[in-house]
Amino acid sequence: RAAREMLALLEKEEKLHTGWTRASRALACEEMRRLLVQDGARVDARLPPDGRTALMLASRAARPDTLALLLSHGASVHAVDSKGRTALHHAAEAVGARHGLDRIVSTLLSAGARADAVDGQGRAPHEVAESARPQQPEVSAALYSAFCQRRRMRRWRMIGRLIGLLHSWHARAAARAYAPGGIGAHAAALDWEQRITRAGSKRPRE
């Protein structure tokens, strides 16, 4: 009985994977919807031979409808294939002018895709677009703008963390210095006594 159940489970998984592969390569929205909603296929299933996901295929083909469906079911914009490329790299690498590609790029960026992610060759999406899509400079410009913004945000976050770390160090040093028995506590006590003495000497005499 256990063997039959395991065999049935394997057959179901194989059927889902085969159906998912077919729907992904055809970018068939209705087939994907059935697989995702009714049959429970994994939205980030890897497709042979290079480990691409359906989101990467939809990005390369500039299909906003398919992209929106996949994102609504939790497709990851951070997934990478065997060459280290994200969905944003695939959109930038699409050959030939395709209608709606700027919308694809904007949707991926809005969904949290990293414009500074590099592939296996160390290239960011805007660098891929500059070499693969010279006929669409607006796509390269949008990717480069997002790349620069991401770098600025990362730089300011680093500065903010450094400032917070310095404040923390200063607070710990002050706490140690002014703790009972510390050099700061002794200096503070002397300073307080001097202030009291000066205040008493300045009182008007009756």
C-alpha positions, 0 to 999 in steps of 0.5 A: 500500500505504501509503495502504491501511495508513493507511486501515485504521489510521484506520478502526480508530481511528474504530471504537475511538472510536465504541465507546468513546463508546457504552460510556462514555455507557451506562456498560456495564462489560463493553463497556468491559472489552473495549475497554480490555483487548482492543482497546486503546482509550484510557481517557481518551478525550475525548467530544464536545462538552465533552471529558468522560472516561468517569471523569467520566460514571461519577462523575456517575452514581455508578457505583462498579463502572464507576469502579473499572474505569476507575481500575484501567486508569489513568484520570486523576482530574486530567483536566479537561473544556472547563469545567475540571471534574474527575471530583470536580466532576462527582460534586459537581454530580450533580443529585438524590439518588443512592445511593453518591455518598459512596462515589464521592467517597471513591474519587476522593479516595483515588485522589488527586483534588484537593479544592482544584482549581477549575473554570472559574468558580473553584469547588472541588468542595465549593462546587459540592456546596453549591449543587447538592446541598443535600439531601446535606450529608454529601457537601458536608461530606466534600468540605469536610473534604478541601479543608481538609486539602489546604490545611493540607498545602499550607501545611505543605509551604510552611513546610517548604520555607521552613525548608529554604531558610533552613537552606541559606542559613545553611549556605552563608553559614557555609561562605563565612565560615569558608573560608580567608581569610574573616572567620569563619576569622580570628575562629575562629583568634583564638578558638582561640589565646585558648582555648589561652592560657587553658588553658595559664595554668590548668595547675597549676605543679609 
